[in-house]
Amino acid sequence: MAKSLALSLCLLVLFHGCLAYHQQSQSSQRWENKCQINQLQAREPDNRIETEAGRIESWDYNQDDFQCAGVAVQRITIERNGLHLPSYINTPRIVYVVQGRGHLGMVFPGCPETFEESEQSEEEQQGQQQPWQGQQGQQGRRQGQQGQQGQQGSYEQIEQIDRHQRVRRVKEGDVIAIPAGVTTWSHNDGDQSLVFVSLIDINNELNQLDQIPRRFYLAGNPQDEFQQQGQIQGRQQGRGQQGQQGGRQKGQQGRGQQENNNNMFAGFDTQLLADALNIDQQTAQQLQGQNDNRPQIVRVQGRFDFVQPPQSQREERQMQGQQRQQGQNGLEELFCHMKIKQNIGKPSTADVYSPQAGRISTLNGFSMPILRHLRLSAERGFFYNNAIYSPHWNLNAHEIYYIIRGSARVQIVNDNGDAIMDEEVRQGQLFIVPQNHAVLQKAMNNGYEYIAFKTEDNAIINTMAGRTSVLRALPDVVLANAYQMGREQARNLKYNRQETVALSSSRSSSQSRRSWWAIA
């Protein structure tokens, strides 16, 4: 008995040891050599998809710096009256609105449809024309309700009232947090293009697929956003040669010759889909996009009207007060009521400000709690002419910079003390700073604005210059012996800079600072 028990314990220990080794080897293979980078550079988008009402640009996530950070990045431009069709991605995202204004809709599973049309009489509807409701839309609803009233009763009439989840207003400077798998759509109702920059966190633990970003569309016939054109055509030609089964064989073969993919409904059998949704086959075919060749961003036909309340600061304060009173309530609190966007583009939101250098605004898991769940954060920087962002490294995150306006000289140093990047970056470019790599940025004569995404909800930096730097925290005797200098010289090194992060330059003039602050 004792021998069998000892044998069982030995086998159990051996099993757990093999399992731990297997998991460790898988983890090491996942990260092996991905961050052994000898050179970094500012990058332009590698792929561009033109649509009828905008464009989608993406950076090649297979590049070494993107693989090291475990991210993909997109820039989405929606023209006036354009609609980016509903879709979701397999990883969490954090999005910054670079330009314009519009609507953003999110569909959180299980959350109530809190926006609905009011049941008004015909006289009230005629007297209270709402700015978001067109006359044609109202007349159509009245006719439908009147026709149903005599045939089907009041229950069906109530069901015709439109209900949907909350639609949010977005504008330049907004940061938006989007959980994995949550469906989103966006619409531009402004007078200029609506531009988003989106960071897709491929290595996030909530992504249980592979290390490939995937966008799943619920409408249209989208093109592949994360592949080069040659790869798209080769893969789709192969798909077109495959045999198709079922009643949709002919239609699928026809689409196989196009450069577009299918939406999620297209993969189901038409009859089964019609039965599942209790609709006719023609409507099911429309869902599948069988005769729709439009890609991701489409032009809205007619008025784009839906239920939305008038926006005011008073109503916004009341809504925030109600959310605070509700307290925590599991997933409903996390998704249905939690704040998912915040503006960090205004000067009043600055966390760091220097009249001589500029300002920095941060958004993390403390200021927007949903970021704790996504494990992401953001930073918005605005530097005057020739100002310097203190050299620093990130303790616990990779950092992805997108240049909004202006330009800067950027240097990045690796663990060997080698400058693996030393170049001027400009508007529209992107560069990545791996974790613990030191980075120094100096604005050029036209100033420097950026949005930086970080792969940790509470990202921490350690500066190398200024009042809170690592040099300031060391005893002067340590500095004197480390750098072979006198103690007086070491003290001057420690206390020469009284600023913290945004550092002024002796070559920056007060006139240029005032002009840039006026622009901000």
C-alpha positions in Angstrom: 0.0 0.0 0.0 2.8 2.4 1.0 4.7 1.6 -2.2 1.7 2.2 -4.5 1.0 5.5 -2.7 4.7 6.6 -3.2 4.6 5.6 -6.8 1.4 7.6 -7.3 3.0 10.6 -5.7 6.0 10.3 -7.9 3.9 10.0 -11.1 1.9 13.1 -10.0 5.0 15.2 -9.4 6.5 14.0 -12.7 3.2 14.9 -14.5 3.1 18.4 -13.0 6.8 18.9 -13.8 6.3 18.0 -17.5 3.2 20.2 -17.7 5.1 23.2 -16.2 8.0 22.6 -18.6 5.6 22.4 -21.6 3.9 25.7 -20.6 7.3 27.4 -20.0 8.6 26.2 -23.4 5.5 27.5 -25.1 5.8 30.8 -23.4 9.5 31.1 -24.3 8.8 30.2 -27.9 6.1 32.9 -28.0 8.5 35.6 -27.0 11.8 34.2 -28.4 13.8 36.8 -30.3 10.8 39.1 -30.9 12.4 42.0 -29.1 16.0 41.6 -30.2 15.7 44.7 -32.4 18.8 46.4 -33.8 17.0 49.2 -35.6 13.8 51.1 -35.2 12.2 53.6 -37.6 9.2 55.8 -38.0 6.7 54.1 -40.3 4.0 55.1 -42.7 0.9 52.8 -43.3 1.7 49.8 -45.4 -1.8 48.9 -46.6 -4.6 51.1 -47.8 -8.2 50.2 -48.7 -10.3 52.8 -50.5 -14.1 52.6 -50.0 -16.9 54.7 -51.4 -17.0 56.9 -48.3 -13.5 56.7 -46.7 -10.4 54.7 -46.4 -8.8 52.2 -44.0 -5.0 52.2 -43.6 -2.9 49.7 -41.6 0.7 49.2 -40.5 2.3 45.9 -41.2 2.1 44.1 -37.8 4.6 41.5 -39.0 7.5 44.0 -38.6 9.9 43.3 -35.7 8.9 46.3 -33.6 5.2 45.5 -33.9 5.8 41.9 -33.1 7.8 42.9 -30.0 5.1 45.2 -28.7 2.4 42.7 -29.7 0.1 45.3 -31.4 -1.4 46.3 -34.7 -2.4 49.8 -35.6 -5.0 51.2 -38.0 -6.0 54.7 -39.2 -9.6 54.9 -40.3 -10.9 57.9 -42.3 -14.7 58.4 -42.7 -15.8 61.0 -45.1 -18.9 63.2 -44.6 -22.1 61.2 -44.3 -20.0 57.9 -44.3 -20.9 54.9 -42.2 -18.3 52.4 -41.0 -20.3 49.1 -41.0 -20.8 47.1 -37.7 -17.8 44.9 -36.9 -15.9 43.5 -33.9 -12.2 42.5 -33.3 -10.8 39.6 -31.4 -8.7 41.8 -29.1 -9.2 44.9 -26.9 -8.7 48.3 -28.6 -8.0 51.8 -27.6 -9.0 54.5 -30.1 -8.1 58.2 -30.4 -10.1 60.7 -32.5 -7.6 62.7 -34.4 -10.0 64.9 -36.3 -13.7 65.6 -36.8 -16.8 64.6 -34.9 -19.6 62.0 -35.3 -21.4 59.1 -33.7 -20.0 55.9 -32.3 -22.3 52.9 -31.4 -21.3 50.0 -29.2 -23.3 46.8 -28.7 -22.6 45.3 -25.2 -24.1 41.8 -24.9 -26.9 41.6 -22.4 -27.2 45.3 -21.8 -30.7 46.9 -22.1 -31.8 49.0 -25.1 -32.1 52.3 -23.2 -32.8 54.5 -26.2 -36.3 54.3 -27.6 -38.8 56.4 -29.5 -41.5 58.1 -27.5 -45.2 57.2 -28.2 -46.5 60.6 -29.3 -49.8 61.4 -30.9 -49.8 62.4 -34.5 -50.6 66.0 -33.6 -47.6 66.1 -31.2 -45.3 64.6 -33.8 -46.4 67.3 -36.3 -45.8 70.1 -33.8 -42.5 68.7 -32.4 -40.2 68.0 -35.3 -36.9 66.8 -33.8 -33.7 67.7 -35.6 -32.6 64.1 -35.8 -35.9 62.8 -37.3 -36.7 63.4 -41.0 -40.2 64.1 -42.2 -40.2 61.0 -44.5 -39.1 58.8 -41.6 -41.9 60.1 -39.4 -44.6 59.8 -42.0 -43.5 56.2 -42.8 -43.8 55.3 -39.1 -47.2 56.9 -38.8 -48.6 55.0 -41.9 -47.2 51.7 -40.6 -48.6 52.2 -37.1 -52.0 53.3 -38.5 -52.1 50.2 -40.8 -51.3 47.9 -38.0 -53.7 49.4 -35.6 -56.7 48.0 -37.5 -55.2 44.6 -38.3 -52.9 43.4 -35.5 -53.8 45.3 -32.3 -51.7 47.4 -29.9 -49.0 44.8 -29.1 -47.6 44.8 -32.6 -47.9 48.6 -32.8 -45.7 49.0 -29.7 -43.2 46.5 -31.1 -42.6 48.8 -34.1 -41.1 51.5 -31.9 -37.4 51.6 -32.5 -35.2 50.7 -29.5 -31.4 50.5 -29.4 -28.4 50.7 -27.1 -26.8 54.0 -26.4 -25.1 55.9 -29.2 -22.2 58.2 -28.1 -21.0 61.5 -29.5 -17.3 61.5 -30.3 -15.1 64.4 -31.3 -11.4 65.3 -31.7 -9.4 64.5 -28.6 -11.6 61.6 -27.4 -10.0 58.4 -26.2 -12.3 55.4 -26.5 -11.8 52.0 -24.9 -13.4 49.0 -26.7 -13.4 45.5 -25.2 -12.6 42.4 -27.2 -15.5 41.1 -29.3 -17.8 44.2 -28.8 -19.5 45.3 -32.0 -19.0 48.9 -33.0 -20.1 51.2 -35.8 -19.4 54.8 -36.5 -20.9 57.6 -38.6 -19.6 61.0 -39.7 -22.2 63.8 -39.5 -19.7 66.6 -39.3 -18.3 69.1 -41.9 -14.9 67.4 -42.2 -13.4 63.9 -42.4 -13.6 61.9 -39.2 -10.3 60.2 -38.5 -9.6 57.5 -35.9 -6.3 55.9 -34.9 -6.8 52.5 -33.3 -4.4 50.4 -31.3 -5.2 46.7 -31.4 -3.6 44.8 -28.5 -2.8 41.4 -30.1 -0.9 40.0 -27.1 -3.6 40.9 -24.7 -4.6 37.9 -22.5 -8.3 38.4 -23.6 -7.3 37.3 -27.1 -7.4 33.5 -27.1 -6.9 33.1 -30.8 -3.6 33.5 -32.5 -1.3 36.5 -32.9 -3.2 37.8 -36.0 -5.6 40.7 -35.8 -9.0 39.8 -37.1 -12.0 42.0 -37.8 -15.3 40.3 -38.1 -17.9 42.3 -40.1 -21.6 41.9 -39.7 -22.5 43.7 -43.0 -21.1 44.4 -46.5 -18.4 42.5 -48.3 -15.2 43.8 -46.7 -11.7 43.6 -47.9 -8.9 42.1 -45.6 -7.6 45.0 -43.6 -4.4 43.4 -42.3 -2.9 41.7 -45.4 -0.9 43.1 -48.3 -2.6 43.3 -51.7 -0.6 40.4 -53.1 -1.5 38.1 -50.2 -5.2 39.1 -50.5 -5.5 38.2 -54.2 -3.6 35.0 -53.8 -5.7 33.8 -50.9 -9.0 34.8 -52.6 -8.1 33.1 -55.9 -7.6 30.0 -53.9 -10.9 30.4 -52.1 -12.6 30.9 -55.5 -11.3 27.6 -56.7 -12.7 25.6 -53.8 -15.9 23.7 -54.3 -19.0 25.2 -52.7 -22.0 23.3 -51.3 -25.7 24.0 -50.6 -28.1 26.4 -52.2 -25.6 29.3 -52.2 -23.0 27.5 -54.3 -23.4 29.7 -57.4 -23.4 33.0 -55.4 -20.4 32.1 -53.4 -18.3 31.1 -56.4 -19.2 34.5 -58.0 -17.9 36.3 -54.9 -14.8 34.2 -54.8 -13.5 36.0 -57.9 -13.7 39.4 -56.2 -11.2 41.0 -53.9 -13.7 41.2 -51.1 -14.4 38.8 -48.2 -17.9 37.9 -46.9 -19.6 39.2 -43.7 -20.4 36.8 -40.8 -24.0 36.1 -42.0 -22.8 35.0 -45.5 -21.3 31.7 -44.1 -24.7 30.4 -43.0 -27.2 28.5 -45.1 -29.7 31.0 -46.4 -32.8 28.9 -45.4 -31.4 28.1 -41.9 -30.6 31.8 -41.4 -34.1 32.8 -42.5 -35.6 30.3 -40.0 -33.4 31.5 -37.2 -34.3 35.1 -37.6 -38.0 34.4 -38.7 -37.5 36.3 -41.9 -38.0 35.6 -45.6 -35.2 34.4 -47.8 -34.9 37.7 -49.7 -34.1 39.5 -46.4 -31.7 36.7 -45.4 -29.9 37.2 -48.7 -29.6 40.9 -48.0 -28.0 40.2 -44.7 -25.5 37.9 -46.4 -24.7 40.7 -48.9 -25.2 38.4 -51.9 -25.8 41.4 -54.3 -23.8 43.9 -52.3 -20.3 44.7 -53.4 -19.7 47.6 -51.0 -16.7 47.3 -48.7 -16.3 48.5 -45.1 -17.3 52.2 -45.2 -20.5 53.1 -47.2 -22.2 56.3 -48.1 -25.5 56.9 -46.2 -28.5 57.2 -48.5 -31.1 59.7 -47.4 -31.4 61.0 -43.8 -29.5 59.2 -41.0 -32.0 59.4 -38.2 -32.1 57.5 -34.9 -33.0 58.1 -31.3 -30.7 60.3 -29.5 -31.2 62.9 -26.7 -30.2 66.5 -26.9 -26.7 67.0 -25.5 -26.1 69.4 -22.6 -23.7 69.7 -19.7 -26.5 69.5 -17.2 -27.8 66.2 -18.6 -24.3 64.8 -18.7 -23.7 65.7 -15.0 -27.0 64.1 -14.1 -26.1 60.9 -16.0 -22.7 60.7 -14.3 -24.3 61.2 -10.9 -26.7 58.3 -11.6 -23.9 56.1 -12.6 -22.0 56.8 -9.4 -25.1 56.1 -7.3 -25.6 52.7 -9.0 -22.4 51.3 -7.6 -20.8 48.1 -8.8 -23.0 45.3 -10.2 -20.8 42.8 -12.0 -20.7 42.7 -15.8 -23.7 45.1 -16.0 -21.7 47.8 -14.2 -18.5 47.0 -16.1 -20.0 47.3 -19.6 -23.5 48.8 -19.5 -22.8 51.8 -17.4 -19.1 52.2 -17.2 -17.5 55.2 -18.9 -15.8 54.2 -22.1 -14.6 57.5 -23.5 -12.8 60.6 -22.2 -11.4 63.7 -23.9 -7.7 64.4 -23.3 -7.1 66.9 -26.1 -8.1 70.1 -24.3 -5.5 72.2 -22.4 -7.6 72.0 -19.3 -7.1 68.2 -19.0 -3.3 68.5 -18.7 -1.6 66.5 -15.9 1.8 68.1 -16.6 2.1 71.7 -17.8 5.1 74.0 -18.3 4.6 77.5 -19.7 8.0 77.1 -21.4 7.7 73.6 -22.7 4.1 72.3 -23.2 1.7 69.9 -21.6 1.0 66.2 -21.2 -2.4 64.5 -20.5 -2.7 60.9 -19.4 -5.5 58.4 -19.3 -5.2 55.2 -17.3 -7.1 52.7 -15.2 -7.5 55.1 -12.3 -9.1 57.9 -14.4 -11.1 55.5 -16.6 -11.7 52.1 -14.8 -12.6 50.1 -17.9 -8.9 50.4 -18.9 -8.0 48.1 -16.0 -10.0 45.4 -17.7 -8.4 46.1 -21.1 -4.9 46.7 -19.6 -4.3 49.7 -21.8 -3.7 53.4 -21.4 -3.0 56.5 -23.4 -1.0 59.8 -23.3 -1.5 63.0 -25.2 1.5 65.3 -25.6 1.7 68.9 -26.9 5.2 70.4 -27.0 6.2 73.9 -28.0 9.0 74.7 -30.4 12.3 73.1 -29.4 10.9 71.7 -26.1 12.1 68.4 -24.8 10.3 65.4 -23.5 12.6 64.2 -20.7 14.5 61.1 -21.6 12.8 58.2 -19.9 11.9 54.5 -20.1 8.7 52.6 -19.4 8.9 50.3 -16.5 6.0 48.0 -17.4 4.7 48.7 -20.9 5.5 49.1 -24.6 4.7 52.5 -26.0 3.3 53.3 -29.5 3.5 56.9 -30.7 1.4 58.4 -33.5 2.3 62.0 -34.5 -0.8 64.2 -34.8 0.9 67.4 -35.9 4.4 68.9 -36.1 7.6 67.0 -36.0 10.4 66.0 -33.6 13.8 64.4 -33.4 13.6 61.0 -31.7 16.4 58.8 -30.3 15.8 55.4 -28.8 18.6 53.4 -27.0 18.6 49.7 -26.2 20.1 47.6 -23.4 23.6 47.7 -25.1 23.6 51.5 -25.1 23.2 51.6 -28.9 21.0 54.2 -30.5 18.6 52.0 -32.5 16.6 55.0 -33.8 17.8 58.5 -34.5 15.6 60.3 -37.0 13.0 63.1 -37.4 9.4 62.0 -37.2 6.6 63.9 -38.8 2.8 64.1 -38.9 1.0 60.8 -39.8 4.0 58.6 -38.9 4.2 56.0 -36.1 7.1 54.6 -34.0 7.3 52.1 -31.2 9.4 52.3 -28.0 9.8 48.8 -26.5 9.6 48.3 -22.7 12.7 49.6 -20.8 14.2 51.2 -23.9 15.2 54.8 -23.3 13.6 57.5 -25.5 14.5 61.1 -26.0 12.2 63.5 -28.0 12.8 67.1 -29.0 10.2 69.2 -30.8 11.3 70.9 -34.0 10.5 74.5 -35.0 6.9 73.6 -35.9 6.1 72.1 -32.5 5.2 68.5 -31.7 1.9 66.8 -30.9 1.3 63.1 -30.4 -0.9 60.4 -29.0 0.9 57.5 -27.3 -0.8 54.1 -26.5 0.6 52.0 -23.8 0.2 48.2 -23.2 -0.5 48.5 -19.5 -3.4 50.3 -17.7 -1.1 51.9 -15.1 2.1 52.4 -17.2 4.9 54.0 -15.2 7.9 55.9 -16.6 11.3 56.6 -15.0 12.8 59.9 -16.2 16.5 60.5 -16.7 16.4 64.3 -16.4 14.5 66.7 -14.3 13.2 67.0 -10.7 11.8 63.5 -10.5 14.6 61.7 -12.4 16.7 58.7 -11.4 19.8 61.0 -11.2 18.0 63.3 -8.7 17.2 60.3 -6.5 20.8 59.0 -6.2 23.3 60.3 -3.6 25.9 62.7 -5.0 28.7 60.5 -3.9 27.3 57.6 -6.0 27.1 59.9 -9.0 30.6 61.2 -8.4 32.1 57.7 -8.3 30.0 56.4 -11.1 30.8 59.1 -13.6 34.3 60.1 -12.3 33.4 63.7 -11.3 33.6 65.8 -8.2 30.8 66.0 -5.7 30.1 69.6 -6.6 29.8 68.7 -10.2 27.5 65.8 -9.3 25.2 68.2 -7.3 25.0 70.5 -10.3 24.1 67.5 -12.4 21.3 66.6 -10.0 19.8 70.1 -9.5 20.3 71.8 -12.9 16.8 70.9 -14.0 13.8 72.0 -11.8 11.2 70.8 -14.3 9.8 67.3 -14.2 8.8 65.8 -17.6 8.3 68.7 -20.1 11.6 70.4 -20.4 12.3 73.8 -21.9 15.1 74.5 -24.3 17.4 77.5 -24.2 16.7 78.0 -28.0 12.9 78.3 -27.6 11.6 81.9 -27.7 8.7 83.2 -25.6 7.0 84.4 -28.8 6.9 80.9 -30.3 5.5 79.5 -27.1 2.7 82.1 -27.0 1.8 81.4 -30.6 1.6 77.6 -30.1 -0.5 78.1 -26.9 -2.9 80.1 -28.9 -3.3 77.3 -31.4 -3.9 74.8 -28.6 
